[in-house]
Amino acid sequence: MDKATILVVDDTPENIDILVGILGEDYKVKVAIDGPRALALVTKTLPDLILLDVMMPGMNGYEVCKLLKQEPLTCHIPVIFVTALSEVADEAQGFALGAVDYITKPVSAPVVKARVKTHLALYDQKRLLEQQVKERTQELEETRFEIIRRLGRAAEYKDNETGLHVVRMSHYARLLAIKLGLPSTFCELLYNASPMHDIGKIGTPDAVLKKPGKLDAEEWKIMQQHAVIGAEIIGEHGDPLLQMARRIALTHHEKWDGSGYPNGLSGENIPIEGRIVAIADVFDALTSQRPYKQPWTIEATMELLENQAGQHFDPRLVEEFKQILPEVIAIRDTYFEH
């Protein structure tokens, strides 16, 4: 097991020698004779613990500690002040700045060893717990995303789909969002939320959903309700992923010219995620084979998107989609249905 690294900061060579002598056998010990050198050294190699003199010319120990605690990279490193100051006010100031302990001069070897060992153990335990929390959080995130994907696939199976539709169109949606320069967090939320776009079909009667012929006016009204049903299934929730999934379910059938459903929204009143999914959804639906139709060619599908730009679709998004078409086709080929 690698030895822990201790940084000793003191402007007096004798004090440095004493501490190196006490700790050198058990730890890797690095030294700095003033605050600026200590800060420069820390940025190159992060120590596991810092023994910091308070009374130094120029930049004192309190100032060094304050700067260390302000930086995300160094704020978690335990700092122990080593000082001749023993007033309560001095100790209070050090603890307020984020120090974990005080060792008074002249130092005692057993005290130094014990304090360093204790705080290294606490720091190791803290890092282990943080890593475990991070891993557990990641597991929960992955589980949540997988549940959403599977719910989305459930809706597609009900509609005679294979489930690969939601995989492809969610990839298309993320690609388009990235092309638009939207924040990476938004793009990932969109990728994970878009599989829920047709979840409302679970509530659509099979007689309507699986009717082989053209729907009559009343049946079409029932079919259109899947957008509202989807929003109701997802519900109101504080989670950003579910909020986006709800907006997508509700708005991906709205049209740029206001002729869509369920609320007749138009233009930029339609959320950007709804406008993106509208293109991704239609592109994949047209280029995929279904029991009731043969797949359209890429050329015919793109011609429809262009013809419907400014009517069904946001014209700017259609132009951006054209530019990522090679990447879209690559995804389609990866998840092709045989």
Backbone hydrogen bonds, N-H to C=O, Kabsch-Sander energy under -0.5 kcal/mol:
donor,donor_aa,acceptor,acceptor_aa,energy
6,I,4,A,-0.5
6,I,28,K,-3.3
7,L,49,L,-2.4
8,V,6,I,-0.6
8,V,30,K,-3.2
9,V,7,L,-0.5
9,V,51,L,-3.0
10,D,8,V,-0.5
10,D,32,A,-2.0
16,I,12,T,-1.9
17,D,13,P,-2.7
18,I,14,E,-2.1
19,L,15,N,-2.2
20,V,16,I,-2.8
21,G,17,D,-2.3
22,I,18,I,-1.9
23,L,19,L,-2.4
24,G,20,V,-2.8
26,D,23,L,-0.9
27,Y,23,L,-2.1
28,K,4,A,-2.6
29,V,27,Y,-0.6
30,K,6,I,-3.0
30,K,28,K,-0.5
32,A,8,V,-2.2
35,G,59,M,-0.5
38,A,34,D,-1.9
39,L,35,G,-2.5
40,A,36,P,-2.2
41,L,37,R,-2.4
42,V,38,A,-2.3
43,T,39,L,-1.6
44,K,40,A,-0.9
44,K,41,L,-0.5
45,T,41,L,-2.2
48,D,5,T,-2.5
49,L,5,T,-1.2
50,I,78,P,-2.4
51,L,7,L,-2.9
52,L,50,I,-0.6
52,L,80,I,-2.8
53,D,9,V,-2.6
53,D,51,L,-0.5
54,V,82,V,-0.8
56,M,54,V,-1.4
59,M,57,P,-1.1
60,N,58,G,-0.7
61,G,54,V,-2.7
64,V,60,N,-2.0
65,C,61,G,-2.7
66,K,62,Y,-2.3
67,L,63,E,-2.1
68,L,64,V,-2.3
69,K,65,C,-2.4
70,Q,66,K,-0.8
71,E,67,L,-0.8
71,E,68,L,-0.8
74,T,71,E,-0.8
75,C,71,E,-2.0
77,I,74,T,-1.4
80,I,50,I,-3.0
81,F,79,V,-0.5
81,F,101,D,-2.2
82,V,52,L,-2.4
83,T,81,F,-0.5
83,T,103,I,-2.2
91,E,87,E,-2.0
92,A,88,V,-2.7
93,Q,89,A,-2.1
94,G,90,D,-2.0
95,F,91,E,-2.5
96,A,92,A,-2.3
97,L,93,Q,-1.4
98,G,95,F,-1.1
99,A,94,G,-2.2
100,V,79,V,-2.7
101,D,79,V,-1.0
103,I,81,F,-2.9
105,K,83,T,-1.9
112,V,108,S,-2.7
113,K,109,A,-2.6
114,A,110,P,-2.4
115,R,111,V,-2.9
116,V,112,V,-2.6
117,K,113,K,-2.4
118,T,114,A,-2.5
119,H,115,R,-2.6
120,L,116,V,-2.2
121,A,117,K,-2.1
122,L,118,T,-2.2
123,Y,119,H,-2.2
124,D,120,L,-2.7
125,Q,121,A,-2.3
126,K,122,L,-2.4
127,R,123,Y,-2.5
128,L,124,D,-2.4
129,L,125,Q,-2.6
130,E,126,K,-2.6
131,Q,127,R,-2.2
132,Q,128,L,-2.4
133,V,129,L,-2.7
134,K,130,E,-2.4
135,E,131,Q,-2.7
136,R,132,Q,-2.6
137,T,133,V,-2.8
138,Q,134,K,-2.2
139,E,135,E,-2.2
140,L,136,R,-2.4
141,E,137,T,-2.5
142,E,138,Q,-2.7
143,T,139,E,-2.4
144,R,140,L,-2.6
145,F,141,E,-2.7
146,E,142,E,-2.2
147,I,143,T,-2.3
148,I,144,R,-2.1
149,R,145,F,-2.4
150,R,146,E,-2.4
151,L,147,I,-2.3
152,G,148,I,-2.3
153,R,149,R,-2.3
154,A,150,R,-2.0
155,A,151,L,-1.6
156,E,152,G,-1.6
157,Y,153,R,-2.6
158,K,154,A,-1.6
159,D,155,A,-0.9
159,D,156,E,-0.5
160,N,157,Y,-1.5
161,E,156,E,-3.0
167,V,163,G,-0.8
168,R,164,L,-2.8
169,M,165,H,-2.8
170,S,166,V,-1.4
171,H,167,V,-1.6
172,Y,168,R,-2.5
173,A,169,M,-2.5
174,R,170,S,-2.0
175,L,171,H,-2.5
176,L,172,Y,-2.4
177,A,173,A,-2.3
178,I,174,R,-2.5
179,K,175,L,-2.3
180,L,176,L,-1.7
181,G,178,I,-1.6
182,L,177,A,-2.1
187,C,183,P,-2.3
188,E,184,S,-2.2
189,L,185,T,-2.1
190,L,186,F,-2.8
191,Y,187,C,-2.0
192,N,188,E,-2.0
193,A,189,L,-2.2
194,S,190,L,-2.5
196,M,193,A,-2.0
197,H,194,S,-2.2
199,I,196,M,-1.9
201,K,198,D,-2.2
202,I,199,I,-1.7
203,G,200,G,-1.7
204,T,201,K,-1.4
208,V,205,P,-1.1
209,L,205,P,-2.9
210,K,206,D,-3.0
211,K,208,V,-1.0
220,W,216,D,-2.6
221,K,217,A,-1.7
222,I,218,E,-1.8
223,M,219,E,-2.6
224,Q,220,W,-2.4
225,Q,221,K,-0.9
225,Q,222,I,-0.7
226,H,223,M,-1.9
227,A,224,Q,-1.3
229,I,225,Q,-2.9
230,G,226,H,-2.3
231,A,227,A,-1.8
232,E,228,V,-2.2
233,I,229,I,-2.6
234,I,230,G,-2.3
235,G,231,A,-2.5
243,Q,239,D,-2.4
244,M,240,P,-2.3
245,A,241,L,-2.4
246,R,242,L,-2.2
247,R,243,Q,-2.1
248,I,244,M,-2.5
249,A,245,A,-2.5
250,L,246,R,-2.1
251,T,247,R,-1.9
252,H,248,I,-1.9
254,E,251,T,-1.6
255,K,265,L,-0.6
256,W,312,H,-1.8
257,D,311,Q,-2.6
258,G,255,K,-2.3
261,Y,253,H,-1.5
267,G,256,W,-2.2
269,N,266,S,-2.0
270,I,267,G,-1.6
274,G,271,P,-0.7
275,R,271,P,-2.0
276,I,272,I,-2.3
277,V,273,E,-2.3
278,A,274,G,-1.7
279,I,275,R,-1.2
280,A,276,I,-2.2
281,D,277,V,-3.1
282,V,278,A,-2.0
283,F,279,I,-2.6
284,D,280,A,-1.9
285,A,281,D,-2.5
286,L,282,V,-2.5
287,T,283,F,-1.9
288,S,284,D,-0.7
288,S,285,A,-0.5
290,R,293,K,-2.2
293,K,290,R,-1.6
296,W,286,L,-3.2
301,T,297,T,-2.3
302,M,298,I,-2.8
303,E,299,E,-2.0
304,L,300,A,-1.8
305,L,301,T,-2.3
306,E,302,M,-2.4
307,N,303,E,-2.4
308,Q,304,L,-2.2
309,A,306,E,-0.9
310,G,313,F,-3.1
311,Q,308,Q,-2.1
312,H,308,Q,-1.2
313,F,308,Q,-1.9
318,V,314,D,-1.8
319,E,315,P,-1.9
320,E,316,R,-2.1
321,F,317,L,-2.6
322,K,318,V,-2.0
323,Q,319,E,-1.1
324,I,320,E,-0.9
324,I,321,F,-0.7
325,L,322,K,-1.0
327,E,324,I,-0.7
328,V,324,I,-2.1
329,I,325,L,-2.8
330,A,326,P,-1.8
331,I,327,E,-1.9
332,R,328,V,-2.4
333,D,329,I,-2.5
334,T,330,A,-1.7
335,Y,331,I,-2.1
336,F,333,D,-0.9
338,H,336,F,-0.6
